[in-house]
Amino acid sequence: MKHLKTSLCALFMALLPAFMSAATPADEPITNPMLWADVPDPDIIHVDGYFYLVSTTMHLMPGAPIMRSRDLKNWETISYVFDRLTDSPKYDMQEGTVYGRGQWATSLKYHKGKFYVLFAPNEQGAMGDTYIYSADDAAGPWTLVSRLRHFHDCSLFFDDDDRVYVIYGTGELCELTKDLKGVVEGSHMHIFQREADETGLLEGSRMIKHNGRYYLLMISHVWAPGRHRREVCYRSDNIRGPYEKNVILESPYGGFPYVGQGTIVDSKDGDWYGIIFQDRGGVGRVLTAMPCRWIDGWPMLGDEDGLVPTHLRPVVNGEKELAIVKCDDFDNPKLGLHWQWNHNPVDGAWSLSERPGFLRLKTNRVVENLYLAPNTLTQRMEGPTCSGAIVMDLAKMRDGDCAGLAAFNGDSGVLTIKKEGKKLTLTMSEQTVALSEREKAVTGLEEKAIESVAIKQQKIWLRINGDFRPDGTGRGGYDRATFFYSLDGENWTKIGNDYTMRFDYRRLFMGSKFAIFCYATKKAGGYVDVDSFNYTRSNKAD
């Protein structure tokens, strides 16, 4: 007989129809941020009534997530371009790590019945630094087409005459061979020169063609008093130039000083939209949606005043509610696409089948700390507020094993159950990792234990609440994590301090994640069983 489980997620789904009215959440406007989670470096296309979106997830595996929506409001993850990267042992947390590296700024295109992606990891590869994959269906499977030299923040572009280009860096262009397996000799050129007012970053290339003209969108960071990041556009009648420039978005939003980097996309009805990310502190880089109006041949972003709107009507109405962060009772024999591992997983050290209905995480090597732990499983945290909780069976932990739940980043708030001899102790701690510049090796860990309690049973519930509501200062949000435990799943006790989550591009370069972990500090072979991950999110910003 299948075991019975108490799952808040399952209970919520069962009761949901009773609470639904004629005006479902799917019929309400898009509220910016469109995706209030870490979804940076977007590229987006529209094919046969669906929008397809790809984003950066760096060291998380599988990588290059493909998300899909009909209405720009309800999104689901439908595939990953690759399961793992193998160019370097650092992807396996050996001889260093790839924190903040891995898959970056992927370009997504559709050409003559096929989907294509191109990305250049910021980690040297053995066969070339750029990957090109293709698929007949965005849901996969994806097939590796070629490996090429490194192209920073690149845009793949298929022209009307079937010639193929990569636009990258700060205004550089190369033509690719028709089979996408090489660069046409002598094709490299600079298609524009940086203007005098471009005094900072100028990257994030996204090339489209509209009414016979070429449009290259880029993020620009102007180092001048009172100026911040903005989105600029270069246009030309010829892909090789000459190009002229216009600022198409320079807008604060939601208490933060700027929005910048993304692209534009049209719908089946011919309406155009801008999808641009915004740096939002501890939650990461979130996505905003806005109208794109063609004015004098320029794709001007924002409302009539050039500002990011608070609300935007969905492209279509009546779509079912979807999400990229989800509950999980681990009843499915295959891990859901809402999960990603921290670095390449050790496949023999986790299971959904050894104890059906549970995620089993086994220790497989002795490590010093969480940042070196294999098989840490993550999901994004979301704003405005969210809560993630797990139920964990501790019976098979060994001496020195550590397991728990974290608000994970370069600076983490962590709930750790540690077994010492026969004793179990739960500690809420603050942890900050130090990484070497070149190898991203873990060179140190600052760990501050805030509160500890003895645990005298083999089952425990852990919960982390995240609060990412902006404080209106332009310096970030509240970005608070609070920590709880329960011995029965009903009565919760707060433990430790409220913790301020942070975003640091020099280390992990990502937003905060829920992270479930189990690692050994003395001897491998122990394990924990996770019964469920229960998740809730509030859509109210105040």
C-alpha positions in Angstrom: 0.0 0.0 0.0 1.4 3.4 -1.0 2.4 5.4 2.0 0.2 8.3 3.1 1.7 11.8 3.3 0.6 15.1 4.7 1.4 17.5 1.9 0.4 21.2 2.2 1.0 21.4 -1.5 -1.5 18.6 -2.3 -4.0 20.0 0.1 -3.8 23.4 -1.5 -4.3 22.0 -5.0 -7.3 20.0 -3.8 -9.0 23.0 -2.2 -8.0 25.5 -5.0 -11.2 25.2 -7.1 -13.4 26.1 -4.1 -11.6 29.5 -3.8 -11.6 30.3 -7.5 -14.1 32.9 -8.8 -14.9 34.0 -12.3 -12.0 36.5 -12.2 -9.1 34.1 -11.8 -5.5 35.3 -11.3 -4.8 34.3 -14.9 -7.4 37.0 -16.0 -5.7 39.8 -14.0 -3.1 42.1 -15.4 0.6 41.4 -15.5 2.1 43.1 -12.5 5.8 44.0 -12.7 8.1 42.5 -12.1 6.7 40.0 -14.6 8.9 37.3 -13.0 9.9 38.4 -9.5 12.8 35.9 -9.3 16.3 35.5 -10.6 15.8 35.3 -14.4 18.7 37.4 -15.8 20.0 38.0 -19.3 16.7 37.1 -21.1 16.2 36.3 -24.7 12.7 35.8 -25.9 11.0 34.7 -29.1 7.4 34.1 -30.3 6.6 31.0 -32.2 3.1 29.7 -33.1 1.2 31.4 -30.2 3.9 30.8 -27.5 6.6 33.0 -26.1 9.8 31.1 -25.3 12.3 32.5 -22.9 15.9 31.5 -22.0 17.9 32.8 -19.0 21.2 32.5 -17.3 21.6 30.0 -14.5 25.4 29.7 -14.5 26.7 26.9 -12.2 23.3 25.4 -11.7 22.5 22.1 -13.5 20.7 21.3 -15.7 21.3 24.5 -17.5 19.9 27.0 -20.0 16.3 26.7 -18.9 13.6 27.2 -21.6 10.5 28.8 -20.2 7.2 29.1 -22.1 4.1 31.3 -21.9 1.1 32.3 -24.0 0.3 35.5 -22.2 3.6 36.8 -20.8 2.1 36.3 -17.3 2.0 32.6 -16.6 5.4 30.8 -17.2 6.5 27.2 -16.9 9.9 25.6 -17.5 9.6 23.1 -20.3 13.2 22.0 -20.8 16.9 22.5 -20.3 19.3 22.7 -23.2 21.9 20.5 -21.4 21.9 18.3 -18.3 25.5 19.1 -17.3 28.8 20.6 -18.6 31.9 18.5 -18.6 34.7 20.7 -19.9 36.3 21.2 -16.5 36.4 19.1 -13.3 35.3 22.4 -11.6 31.8 21.7 -12.8 32.0 18.7 -10.4 33.4 20.8 -7.6 36.9 19.4 -8.2 40.0 21.5 -8.4 37.8 24.6 -7.8 34.2 25.5 -8.6 32.3 27.4 -11.3 30.4 29.6 -9.0 29.3 32.7 -11.0 30.5 31.1 -14.2 29.0 28.3 -16.4 26.2 29.1 -18.8 25.8 32.9 -19.4 23.6 35.2 -21.6 22.1 32.6 -23.9 20.7 33.6 -27.3 17.5 31.9 -28.5 16.4 31.9 -32.1 13.9 30.1 -34.4 14.7 29.5 -38.0 13.1 27.4 -40.6 11.3 25.0 -38.2 14.2 24.7 -35.7 15.0 26.2 -32.4 18.6 27.3 -31.8 20.5 28.4 -28.7 24.0 29.8 -28.5 25.9 30.5 -25.2 29.4 31.1 -24.1 30.3 29.9 -20.6 32.6 32.2 -18.7 34.8 29.1 -18.0 37.4 27.9 -20.5 36.3 24.9 -22.4 38.5 22.1 -23.8 36.8 22.1 -27.2 35.9 25.8 -27.6 34.2 28.3 -25.4 30.9 28.6 -27.2 28.1 26.0 -27.6 25.4 25.9 -30.3 22.5 23.6 -29.8 19.3 22.9 -31.8 16.0 21.3 -31.3 12.9 20.6 -33.4 10.8 21.3 -30.3 11.6 23.8 -27.6 10.7 21.1 -25.1 13.6 19.1 -26.3 15.6 17.0 -26.8 18.4 19.5 -27.6 21.3 18.4 -29.8 24.8 19.9 -29.8 25.6 21.4 -33.2 29.1 22.8 -32.7 31.7 24.3 -30.4 33.3 27.7 -31.3 35.6 30.4 -29.9 34.3 32.6 -27.1 31.7 35.2 -27.9 30.8 37.4 -24.9 27.1 38.2 -24.3 26.3 37.2 -27.9 23.3 37.2 -30.2 22.8 34.6 -32.8 21.2 36.0 -35.9 19.7 34.4 -39.0 19.3 36.9 -41.8 16.6 36.7 -44.6 19.2 35.3 -47.0 20.0 32.5 -44.6 23.4 33.9 -43.7 24.2 33.5 -40.0 26.0 35.9 -37.8 27.1 36.3 -34.2 27.0 39.8 -32.7 28.9 40.1 -29.4 31.1 42.1 -27.1 30.8 45.8 -27.8 29.8 46.0 -31.4 31.7 43.0 -32.8 30.4 40.8 -35.6 31.4 37.5 -37.1 29.7 35.5 -39.9 29.2 31.8 -39.3 29.4 29.0 -41.9 26.0 27.7 -42.9 26.4 24.5 -40.9 27.1 26.7 -37.8 30.4 24.8 -37.2 32.9 27.5 -38.0 33.6 31.2 -38.5 33.8 32.6 -42.0 37.4 33.6 -42.4 37.9 37.4 -42.6 34.3 38.2 -41.5 35.2 39.7 -38.1 34.5 43.4 -37.8 33.4 46.2 -35.5 30.1 47.4 -36.7 30.1 50.6 -34.6 32.5 52.5 -32.3 31.6 53.4 -28.8 30.3 57.0 -28.5 31.7 59.6 -26.1 28.7 59.2 -23.7 29.3 55.5 -23.4 31.6 55.5 -20.4 30.7 52.2 -18.7 29.4 48.8 -19.6 28.0 48.4 -23.1 27.1 44.7 -23.6 24.2 42.2 -23.7 23.7 42.1 -27.4 20.3 41.2 -28.8 19.9 41.5 -32.6 16.5 41.6 -34.4 15.3 42.6 -37.9 12.2 44.6 -38.5 10.9 46.1 -41.7 14.2 45.5 -43.4 16.3 47.3 -40.7 18.7 45.8 -38.2 18.3 46.6 -34.5 20.9 45.8 -31.9 19.8 46.2 -28.3 22.4 46.6 -25.6 22.6 47.6 -21.9 24.6 50.8 -21.3 26.0 51.9 -18.0 26.9 55.6 -18.0 29.5 56.6 -15.4 28.1 60.1 -14.7 26.4 61.8 -11.7 22.8 60.9 -11.5 23.0 58.3 -14.4 22.4 54.6 -14.2 22.0 51.7 -16.5 19.8 52.1 -19.5 18.8 50.2 -22.7 20.2 51.6 -26.0 19.5 50.6 -29.5 21.7 50.7 -32.6 20.0 50.5 -36.0 21.2 50.3 -39.6 20.0 49.4 -43.1 22.9 47.0 -43.4 24.0 44.5 -40.8 27.6 45.7 -41.2 26.6 49.4 -40.6 26.8 52.2 -40.4 24.7 52.3 -37.2 23.1 55.1 -35.3 22.1 55.0 -31.7 19.2 56.0 -29.6 18.4 55.5 -25.9 15.1 53.5 -25.8 14.7 53.1 -22.0 16.0 55.0 -19.1 13.6 54.4 -16.2 13.5 53.7 -12.5 11.0 51.3 -11.3 9.6 50.1 -7.9 12.0 52.0 -5.7 15.1 50.9 -7.7 17.0 53.4 -9.9 17.1 51.6 -13.2 16.0 48.8 -15.5 18.4 47.5 -18.1 19.3 44.5 -20.4 16.9 42.5 -22.4 15.2 42.4 -25.8 12.0 43.0 -27.6 9.5 40.5 -29.1 6.3 40.7 -31.1 3.0 38.7 -30.6 0.8 37.0 -33.2 -1.3 40.1 -33.3 1.7 42.4 -34.2 2.0 44.0 -30.8 5.5 44.5 -29.5 6.8 44.1 -25.9 10.1 44.7 -24.1 11.4 42.1 -21.6 14.1 43.8 -19.6 15.7 42.7 -16.3 16.2 44.8 -13.2 18.8 44.3 -10.4 16.7 43.8 -7.2 19.2 42.9 -4.4 18.9 39.6 -2.7 16.2 38.1 -4.9 18.5 38.6 -7.9 17.8 40.0 -11.4 14.0 40.1 -12.1 12.1 40.5 -15.3 9.9 43.4 -16.2 7.5 43.6 -19.2 6.5 46.7 -20.9 5.0 48.0 -24.2 7.3 48.6 -27.2 6.1 51.3 -29.5 7.7 51.9 -32.9 8.3 55.7 -33.1 10.2 57.1 -36.0 11.6 53.7 -36.7 12.9 53.2 -33.1 11.6 50.5 -30.6 10.8 52.8 -27.7 10.2 51.0 -24.4 7.8 51.8 -21.6 4.5 53.7 -21.3 3.7 57.0 -22.9 6.2 58.7 -20.5 8.9 56.2 -21.3 8.6 54.6 -17.8 8.1 50.9 -16.8 4.4 50.4 -16.1 3.2 48.8 -12.9 0.6 46.8 -14.8 0.3 45.5 -18.3 -2.6 43.6 -19.9 -1.8 39.9 -20.7 -1.3 39.1 -24.4 -4.2 36.7 -24.1 -6.8 36.1 -21.4 -8.0 32.9 -19.8 -4.7 31.1 -19.5 -4.3 28.7 -16.6 -2.0 29.7 -13.8 1.5 28.4 -14.1 4.7 29.0 -12.2 8.5 28.4 -12.4 8.8 27.7 -8.6 6.7 24.8 -7.3 5.7 22.6 -4.5 6.9 19.0 -4.7 5.8 15.8 -2.9 8.5 13.8 -4.7 6.0 11.2 -5.9 7.1 11.6 -9.5 9.8 9.1 -10.4 11.6 11.9 -12.4 12.8 15.1 -10.8 10.7 18.1 -11.8 12.0 20.8 -14.1 11.6 23.4 -11.3 14.7 22.0 -9.6 18.4 22.6 -10.3 21.5 21.1 -8.7 24.3 23.3 -7.4 27.0 22.2 -10.0 26.9 18.8 -11.7 25.1 16.2 -9.5 26.6 12.9 -8.5 23.9 10.7 -10.0 24.4 7.7 -7.8 24.1 9.7 -4.6 20.4 10.8 -4.9 17.2 8.9 -5.6 13.5 9.2 -6.0 13.0 5.4 -6.3 14.8 3.9 -3.3 12.0 5.1 -1.1 9.1 6.1 -3.3 7.6 9.4 -2.5 10.8 10.7 -1.0 13.9 12.5 -2.2 16.9 10.6 -0.9 20.1 12.7 -0.6 23.2 10.5 0.1 26.6 11.7 1.2 29.3 10.7 -1.2 32.4 12.5 -0.3 33.8 14.3 2.8 33.7 18.0 2.5 34.4 21.0 4.8 31.2 23.0 4.3 28.0 23.7 2.4 29.7 25.4 -0.5 31.6 22.2 -1.4 28.6 19.9 -0.9 27.6 17.8 -3.9 23.9 17.3 -4.7 22.6 20.4 -3.1 19.1 20.9 -4.7 17.8 24.4 -5.4 14.8 26.5 -6.5 14.6 30.2 -6.8 13.2 32.4 -4.1 10.5 34.9 -5.3 9.1 38.2 -4.3 7.3 40.0 -2.9 7.2 37.3 -0.1 7.6 33.6 -0.2 7.9 30.6 2.0 9.5 27.2 1.5 9.3 24.3 3.9 10.7 20.7 3.9 10.0 17.6 5.9 13.1 15.5 6.6 13.7 12.0 7.9 17.1 12.0 9.8 17.2 8.3 10.8 20.1 7.4 8.5 22.5 10.3 9.2 26.0 9.3 10.3 28.4 11.0 12.7 29.5 14.3 11.2 26.7 14.5 8.7 25.0 17.9 8.1 21.6 18.3 6.4 19.0 21.0 6.1 17.6 24.0 4.3 19.3 27.3 3.3 18.6 30.7 1.8 21.6 30.0 -0.4 24.0 32.5 -1.9 27.5 33.8 -1.4 26.1 35.0 1.9 23.6 32.4 3.3 21.2 32.0 6.1 21.3 28.3 7.0 19.3 25.8 9.0 21.6 22.8 9.7 20.9 19.6 11.5 24.3 18.1 12.5 24.8 14.6 13.9 27.6 14.3 16.5 27.9 10.8 17.8 24.3 9.9 18.6 23.2 13.5 19.2 21.3 15.7 16.7 21.5 19.5 16.9 19.7 22.1 14.8 21.6 25.4 14.3 20.6 28.6 12.5 23.8 30.2 11.2 25.1 32.9 9.0 27.6 31.8 6.4 29.8 33.8 4.0 32.1 32.1 1.5 35.4 33.3 0.2 36.4 32.3 -3.4 39.7 32.6 -5.3 39.5 34.9 -8.3 40.9 32.5 -10.9 39.8 29.0 -9.9 36.7 30.0 -7.8 38.1 27.6 -5.2 36.6 27.9 -1.8 39.4 29.5 0.2 37.5 30.2 3.4 34.1 30.2 5.2 33.0 32.6 7.9 30.3 30.9 9.9 28.5 32.5 12.8 26.1 30.2 14.8 23.2 32.3 16.0 21.0 29.8 17.9 21.1 26.0 18.4 18.6 23.5 19.8 18.9 19.8 20.6 16.7 17.5 18.4 15.5 14.3 20.1 13.5 12.8 17.2 14.2 11.5 13.7 11.7 13.7 11.8 11.8 17.5 11.5 10.1 20.3 9.6 12.2 23.3 8.5 10.9 26.5 6.9 12.4 29.7 5.5 10.3 32.8 4.7 11.7 35.3 2.3 10.7 39.0 2.2 11.9 40.9 -0.9 9.5 43.9 -0.7 11.3 47.1 -1.7 12.1 49.7 1.0 11.9 52.6 -1.5 15.4 53.8 -0.9 16.8 52.7 -4.3 19.5 50.7 -2.5 17.5 47.4 -2.4 14.7 45.8 -0.6 14.1 44.4 2.8 15.6 41.1 1.6 15.0 39.3 4.8 15.0 35.6 5.5 13.4 34.3 8.7 13.9 30.7 9.9 11.6 28.2 11.7 11.4 24.6 12.7 8.6 22.3 13.9 8.5 18.9 15.6 5.0 18.1 14.4 4.4 20.1 11.2 1.8 22.3 12.8 3.4 24.3 15.6 6.4 26.4 14.3 9.2 27.9 16.4 11.3 30.8 15.1 15.0 30.2 15.4 18.0 32.6 15.1 17.9 36.1 13.6 16.3 37.6 10.6 19.0 37.4 7.9 19.7 40.0 5.2 20.1 38.3 1.9 22.6 39.8 -0.6 23.5 39.7 -4.2 27.3 39.7 -5.0 28.4 39.5 -8.6 32.0 38.8 -7.6 31.1 35.4 -6.2 27.9 33.4 -7.0 26.4 36.2 -9.2 22.8 34.9 -8.6 19.7 35.6 -6.6 19.0 33.7 -3.4 17.8 30.1 -3.7 16.1 27.6 -1.5 18.7 24.9 -1.1 18.2 21.4 0.3 21.4 19.7 1.3 23.1 16.8 3.0 26.9 16.4 3.2 29.5 14.5 5.3 32.3 16.0 7.3 33.7 12.7 8.6 32.7 9.7 6.6 30.5 9.2 3.5 27.5 6.8 3.4 24.8 8.5 5.4 21.6 9.9 3.9 18.4 11.8 4.6 14.9 11.4 3.1 13.0 14.5 2.2 9.2 13.9 2.2 8.1 17.1 0.5 8.9 20.7 -0.4 5.9 23.0 0.3 5.9 26.4 -1.2 3.7 29.5 -1.0 4.1 33.0 -2.5 2.3 36.2 -1.9 1.6 38.5 -4.9 1.0 41.5 -2.7 3.9 43.9 -2.5 2.8 45.7 0.6 
